[in-house]
Amino acid sequence: MKPAAAKEAIILDPIYTGKAAAGLIDLARNGYFPKGSRVVFIHSDGSPIMFQYDEVVASLL
């Protein structure tokens, strides 16, 4: 969540989208995708759950 917020200004929820993004980043760092391939990550929002984690989100801003 922190790298996405800091580098791209993308706020990810800590339950679903944040974990999915972390998994995708891990796969990319470990060479899972062929060099030069295009990878798409669909951010499907998750904003309703953000209200439960407002302290976590605030710490990222």
Backbone bond lengths (Angstrom), bond angles and torsions (degrees), N, CA, C in turn:
res aa  C-N    CA-C-N  psi(-1)  N-CA   C-N-CA  omega(-1)  CA-C   N-CA-C  phi
1 M - - - 1.433 - - 1.527 111.77 -
2 K 1.326 116.30 -42.11 1.464 119.20 -177.02 1.529 112.75 -64.40
3 P 1.347 119.71 -46.81 1.469 118.08 179.02 1.531 112.92 -61.38
4 A 1.321 117.81 -39.37 1.461 120.38 179.47 1.517 110.96 -64.58
5 A 1.327 116.47 -41.00 1.461 120.39 179.43 1.524 111.28 -69.30
6 A 1.322 116.40 -43.38 1.460 120.51 -175.92 1.526 113.31 -73.49
7 K 1.318 117.00 -42.08 1.468 120.49 -173.98 1.522 113.96 -90.81
8 E 1.328 117.12 -32.66 1.458 120.26 -173.61 1.522 114.61 -121.31
9 A 1.334 117.69 -2.67 1.463 123.06 -176.89 1.525 111.68 57.78
10 I 1.333 115.31 37.25 1.460 121.53 177.26 1.518 107.24 -109.67
11 I 1.324 115.85 122.24 1.453 120.74 179.27 1.529 108.61 -94.17
12 L 1.313 116.22 120.66 1.463 122.30 -179.93 1.522 109.07 -109.66
13 D 1.327 116.26 141.48 1.454 118.29 177.15 1.527 109.09 -74.73
14 P 1.336 117.36 151.26 1.464 120.34 -174.86 1.526 114.35 -79.34
15 I 1.309 118.53 -5.01 1.455 120.61 -176.19 1.521 112.08 -96.46
16 Y 1.314 118.00 -59.60 1.460 120.01 -173.79 1.524 113.30 -106.93
17 T 1.322 116.64 -62.14 1.461 119.96 -173.75 1.523 112.07 -65.45
18 G 1.326 117.33 -38.19 1.463 120.61 178.36 1.515 112.33 -62.81
19 K 1.327 116.27 -42.50 1.464 120.39 178.82 1.524 111.28 -69.46
20 A 1.325 116.77 -37.98 1.467 119.92 178.20 1.525 110.60 -65.13
21 A 1.328 117.02 -41.72 1.466 120.80 178.29 1.529 110.52 -64.64
22 A 1.325 116.89 -40.99 1.467 120.08 178.04 1.522 110.97 -62.35
23 G 1.323 116.63 -39.91 1.467 120.34 177.14 1.506 112.38 -64.11
24 L 1.324 116.81 -41.88 1.464 120.93 179.11 1.528 111.13 -64.67
25 I 1.312 116.27 -43.13 1.470 120.55 178.49 1.523 110.37 -62.36
26 D 1.318 117.03 -41.70 1.460 121.10 178.22 1.528 111.12 -61.81
27 L 1.318 116.67 -44.63 1.468 119.96 178.09 1.532 110.94 -60.51
28 A 1.326 116.31 -43.83 1.464 120.08 -179.34 1.527 111.42 -64.57
29 R 1.318 117.20 -42.94 1.469 121.05 -179.63 1.525 112.55 -65.94
30 N 1.318 116.40 -28.47 1.462 120.45 -178.39 1.523 113.86 -96.37
31 G 1.327 116.74 15.34 1.459 121.07 172.51 1.516 115.61 74.38
32 Y 1.317 118.52 23.10 1.460 121.44 -178.67 1.530 111.23 -66.20
33 F 1.311 116.48 -36.85 1.460 121.24 -178.21 1.525 109.96 -92.78
34 P 1.338 117.73 138.09 1.463 119.73 178.26 1.530 111.21 -60.48
35 K 1.293 116.16 143.42 1.460 121.83 -179.97 1.524 109.58 -56.69
36 G 1.318 116.24 132.85 1.456 121.95 179.10 1.522 114.13 87.18
37 S 1.335 117.17 -3.95 1.465 118.85 -179.44 1.528 109.99 -76.75
38 R 1.311 115.27 159.94 1.460 120.92 178.55 1.526 108.30 -103.96
39 V 1.298 115.42 134.11 1.459 121.76 -179.31 1.519 107.97 -122.87
40 V 1.311 116.66 135.11 1.457 121.53 179.75 1.526 108.88 -115.67
41 F 1.312 116.31 131.28 1.457 122.00 174.23 1.516 107.04 -114.19
42 I 1.308 116.50 122.14 1.460 120.47 -179.11 1.525 108.66 -97.07
43 H 1.303 114.89 114.66 1.460 121.55 177.77 1.529 106.85 -86.74
44 S 1.320 115.89 105.51 1.464 120.52 -174.06 1.523 113.03 -93.69
45 D 1.290 116.46 30.98 1.458 125.86 174.74 1.513 111.81 80.74
46 G 1.299 120.52 -110.32 1.450 121.80 -173.50 1.509 112.34 93.13
47 S 1.342 117.19 11.09 1.462 119.64 -176.55 1.525 114.99 -62.46
48 P 1.338 121.33 -31.61 1.472 117.93 179.04 1.530 113.76 -59.79
49 I 1.311 117.61 -35.67 1.469 119.57 -178.66 1.530 112.02 -75.16
50 M 1.312 116.84 -16.47 1.458 120.13 -178.28 1.530 111.83 -62.71
51 F 1.325 117.16 -27.23 1.456 119.61 -179.65 1.526 112.03 -67.29
52 Q 1.313 117.60 -24.70 1.465 120.79 175.75 1.525 111.99 -76.75
53 Y 1.323 116.34 -20.06 1.458 121.19 -175.31 1.537 110.34 -120.18
54 D 1.326 117.43 36.91 1.454 120.35 -175.09 1.526 112.45 -62.17
55 E 1.327 118.68 -31.47 1.465 120.29 178.45 1.521 111.44 -68.60
56 V 1.340 116.64 -38.94 1.460 121.56 178.29 1.522 109.50 -64.44
57 V 1.332 115.73 -47.96 1.466 120.30 -179.28 1.520 110.72 -63.22
58 A 1.314 117.54 -43.51 1.463 120.97 179.38 1.520 111.99 -59.49
59 S 1.316 117.35 -34.41 1.465 120.18 179.60 1.523 112.34 -69.16
60 L 1.331 116.67 -19.25 1.463 120.72 179.80 1.518 112.99 -87.90
61 L 1.310 116.75 -16.23 1.484 120.30 -175.58 1.494 112.02 -89.95
